[in-house]
Amino acid sequence: MAETKKYVRIKKASIEGAWYADKLGQIFEVYYENSVALGAVCYGYYSVLREDGELIITEKRPAKVGERVLITGAYAYTGCPYKNGDINNVKTADEYGHILVEEHSVSLLRREYEVIVNNEVENEEADGMENVNQTAIDSASTVFEKVGEDYIGSNHHTKRIK
């Protein structure tokens, strides 16, 4: 069986001064996850708010035509049309795992990509699951709400008194 890995791709930084505010589009390996945050490996261990990141689950194996791949080890050179964090659609694949993708005409080597097996944003759209965030909130023991520029945690099982 192929090795499975999890990555978080930074979509936004909803909190001013977040460590990842200048890392939009970049990917980081995930070492833990809960209903509020994803733990990212970036010169240490840091959290990314779930709403700010996209969880991507991959397998390290040769890709097949029609699959989507995450670039994780781009062979960087001047004018390279792809970078780590890009998601591409496989157009052709050979027996060595080298692929051509729909997004550009440069061949990707086997060591440069991982095959996407689950992508939460794609799955939400495909399944029409508009209430995924509410489901996570309902099952969480602590819920964080954005109040102004701050996030405040509360136990959602207790009633608020006005």
Secondary structure as the mmCIF struct_conf table of DSSP 4:
data_model
#
loop_
_struct_conf.conf_type_id
_struct_conf.id
_struct_conf.beg_label_comp_id
_struct_conf.beg_label_asym_id
_struct_conf.beg_label_seq_id
_struct_conf.end_label_comp_id
_struct_conf.end_label_asym_id
_struct_conf.end_label_seq_id
HELX_LH_PP_P HELX_LH_PP_P1 ALA A 2 ALA A 2
STRN STRN1 GLU A 3 ILE A 10
BEND BEND1 ILE A 15 ILE A 15
TURN_TY1_P TURN_TY1_P1 GLU A 16 GLY A 17
TURN_TY1_P TURN_TY1_P2 TRP A 19 ASP A 22
TURN_TY1_P TURN_TY1_P3 LEU A 24 GLY A 25
STRN STRN2 ILE A 27 GLU A 33
BEND BEND2 SER A 35 VAL A 36
STRN STRN3 ALA A 37 VAL A 41
BEND BEND3 CYS A 42 GLY A 44
STRN STRN4 TYR A 45 LEU A 49
HELX_RH_3T_P HELX_RH_3T_P1 ARG A 50 ASP A 52
STRN STRN5 GLY A 53 LYS A 60
BEND BEND4 ARG A 61 ARG A 61
TURN_TY1_P TURN_TY1_P4 VAL A 65 GLY A 66
STRN STRN6 ARG A 68 ILE A 71
BEND BEND5 THR A 72 GLY A 73
TURN_TY1_P TURN_TY1_P5 THR A 78 GLY A 79
BEND BEND6 PRO A 81 PRO A 81
TURN_TY1_P TURN_TY1_P6 ASN A 84 GLY A 85
STRN STRN7 ILE A 87 ALA A 93
TURN_TY1_P TURN_TY1_P7 GLU A 95 TYR A 96
BEND BEND7 GLY A 97 GLY A 97
STRN STRN8 ILE A 99 VAL A 101
TURN_TY1_P TURN_TY1_P8 GLU A 102 GLU A 103
BEND BEND8 SER A 105 VAL A 106
HELX_LH_PP_P HELX_LH_PP_P2 SER A 107 SER A 107
STRN STRN9 LEU A 108 LEU A 108
HELX_LH_PP_P HELX_LH_PP_P3 LEU A 109 LEU A 109
HELX_RH_3T_P HELX_RH_3T_P2 ARG A 110 GLU A 112
STRN STRN10 TYR A 113 ASN A 119
HELX_RH_AL_P HELX_RH_AL_P1 GLU A 120 ASP A 127
TURN_TY1_P TURN_TY1_P9 GLY A 128 GLY A 128
TURN_TY1_P TURN_TY1_P10 GLU A 130 ASN A 131
HELX_RH_AL_P HELX_RH_AL_P2 VAL A 132 SER A 139
BEND BEND9 SER A 141 THR A 142
STRN STRN11 VAL A 143 VAL A 147
TURN_TY1_P TURN_TY1_P11 GLY A 148 GLU A 149
STRN STRN12 ASP A 150 SER A 154
TURN_TY1_P TURN_TY1_P12 HIS A 156 HIS A 157
BEND BEND10 THR A 158 THR A 158
HELX_LH_PP_P HELX_LH_PP_P4 LYS A 159 ARG A 160
#
